[in-house]
Structure formats: C-alpha cells, structure tokens
C-alpha cells in the first residue's frame, strides 16, 4: 500500500479546469504509514476487505464491507455498514450515517483515511523520504519550484508559519544550485546583536571596535561560493538593510574598519514569518530591499494542509528514540486531528517526548496515553483535535441507497467494557481524562460512552469510596 492508486476515476464534470476532485486517502494501515488514493465520483465508495474494492485493505479488524463514503454538493456522507468494530469519524463512533462538509478523518479497524475535498495533487503521487526529509504531494510542488529557482541562479525568499521547515527548504535550494559544493551558512537575524550586526554580516578588521582582537570574515565571506540563509529577515535593523542592499547589488563586502572591498559569490536565501509588505507600509523594511529579496518567493504549506505526511513524520521521530516502537492507530488518528500550530517542529518534538515516555514504561507500542494531552492544539480552541459527540449527529439516509441497519453491539462485550470503565474510574477517583488515557480512548469518546451507559464518573468513584469505608 505504499503506492498511490487512482481507482474510482472522476467524471468529466469533475476533471474540468478549475474543478476540485473530492476523494479519500488511506494514510495508515497494518501499523505502517502508506498512501492509497480513491476519487469520490458520482457513485459512493465502499471500504472493507472484500476483493475488488477501490482500496484493498488487509486489515483483519476491518469487516468485508465496513463503511461507505460519498460526496454530494460539498458534503462528505459517511455510513457504517453494520461493521463488527464500528466506524469512527473525527474520533467519534459513527451511528448509522453522517453528512457534513468539515469531516476530516475516518478510522475503520486499524486503518485511517483522510477525507479530502480535492485530491488532484495526490493522484499518481506518494509520500517519499528525500535527503532525510518527508515529502508528500502537497510539499512536492513547493520543492519543485524551489529547485527550479535554484538552478536558475536566482536568490530566493521563503515564507511560512513557524516550524514548517524553512531551513530544510533553504538546504534544498542550496543542494539544487550550482554552488551546491560550496558552504551553507545559516543565521537567524533576530539573534544578531544590533551593535555587532554589521561586523557579523560583513566582517571587521582587528581593532575596528572594542573587543575586535582579530580579523573577522563575516557571514558573506564565510558563505563565499555557496549559500547564505538569512532567517527572520524582517528583524534586520533599517541601517543594516541599506548596507545589505548595497552588498547584494555589488556582490562585494567591505569589513568594518577597512576600506578594501572583497568580492563575494553568494546566493542568498531569506525567510520570514512576518508580512514584509506590511513592514514596508509601516516603514520598518526598505521597499528597495523588498523588491531585491522578496521575489521570487516560495510559500511553504503548513502541516495541516499536508496531513498525509503526519504518520511518516511520526514514525521517523519515534524511530530516533527506539527502532522497536510501533505507532498505535488511535495515536495516529489523534495526531491527524490536531491543529499543530507549531507545525512539523511541534509534532516531532511531541512524538519524541511520547516515545521516551513509552520506552520508560517498557512499552513497544507508542500509544495515545503517552502523548501530552495539550500538544498540537490550536491556541484558540481548547480541544481543537476532537469533535464533541453533539456535533456528530446522524444524517438522513443518502438518496443513492437505503440506509444500512447497524448490527446491535454484543451484550456481553458491552458489559465487559462497562465493568472495565467503572473499575478505572474508581482507580482514578472519577478523573475522566486519566481514565480515557488508561483506556487508550479520546476523552470525548469516553464521555460519549458514559452518556450511553448512564454512568456518572463522580458517582462511580463515590460508590468505591463508600465501599472502602464500610470495609
């Protein structure tokens, strides 16, 4: 399942210029990241282990015919086909069918799918590891443009949110340029002391200022014959911006305290989090330097726009801690649902911390309980990764087929599950979050179960406390 399938060919209406092509992408199955894509055309797609289905699943926890996915007027329509282990949409167990435009993740058995409004970039593509970097189909487009600019011998400006991998892109730019054999020098402009900025950038002669006990080459001369990466370009002082512009135009630097100019052959790759156009309007960034450095530019997409990479990034991050760690399906599902405002950097850091917790606990499986409950969440949403049960309401039967009747849950299995939940609630004194982590469930999933079973966690804990006192 490492390759991409294009089954379920789109109709001519969907493939016309400018039209989106909705579809689904299998991104995790058999405990491994993968990518198989199927288009949602006029007919719904059925998912399961049965031969001949659009995406072949070998997952033993999936029923032969498990779930159905359709797309109509901008809405995903997801139905459970009476499966044994149930279907979960955005972390919540599906009861019958649901129709919504904002559905994102479908889990059936131990397999996880992304629900995508447009899969054009994914068709015929795959997720690859190139020079140690995980590159999915969305990111591939930005990589291709970056390499083309580098081969043309032009400077490049990178934009993107924090943690998207701007320095990685700068190195991709360097590797594709004629100067690939030369040095790659990176500096965060925000960390350069203002009083030393000129000497750090352009060099200084011995004795040029107090503390200058020897000649300094400076960043430009250090990067001669290669690439200089100026991260956080918008933080440069205005006075230094003027001198930087001169160096870029003349391709020569004059060290502080010297009158002799030194020619440099340097390609400049710059990056910023800030809106340079807005800084120009505010008078904080030179307009002439903007036109010199900010074009051409490449915008690096945020991780939430390339979620197919998440399982691969997680696997690589976990392997750096222990090669024997396997990812649990619930953990992958949860990470796919989180916003990750810190992007790749935040995800990798969180997975590494969780991996250390798993190793310390003697586990060979990286579980949701090992992940910090707060990581990856949007700052404006306390629980951005989950949809509350109230928001996942059953929809009317879709017009294309009769609504399947879900098979009733096995009574004995439900009773065992209830007893396990009650026992853990007693052990955690009614703490729902801790109980959910011990179960390997989402907190919202546990609350839904409690509502269905009519259980009050505080009452369950109180009963245990009273029983202990009676003894």
ABEGO torsion letter per residue (X at the ends): XABBBABGBBBAAAABBGBBBBBBBBABBGGBBBBBBBBBBABBBBBEABBGBABBBABAABBABABBBBBBGGBBBBBBAGBAAEBBBGGBBBBEBBBBAABABBBBEABBBBBBABAAAABGBBBBBBGGBBBBAAAAAAAAAAAAAAAAGBBBBBBEBBGAGAAAAAAAAAAABAAAABBBBBBBAAABBAAAAAAAAAEBBBGABBGBABBBAEAAAAABGBBBBBBGAAABBAAAAAAAAAAAAAGBBBBBGBABBBBBBBBBBBBBABBAAAAAAAGABBAAAAAAAAOBBBBBBBAAABAAAAAAAAAAAAAAABAABBBBAAAAAAAAABAGAAEAAAAAAAAAAAAAAAAAAGBABBBAAABBAABGBBAABABAABBBAAABBBBBBBAABBBBBBBBBBAAAAAAAAAAAAAAAAAAGGBAAAAAAAAGBBAAAAAAAAAAAGBBAAAAAAAAAAAAAAX
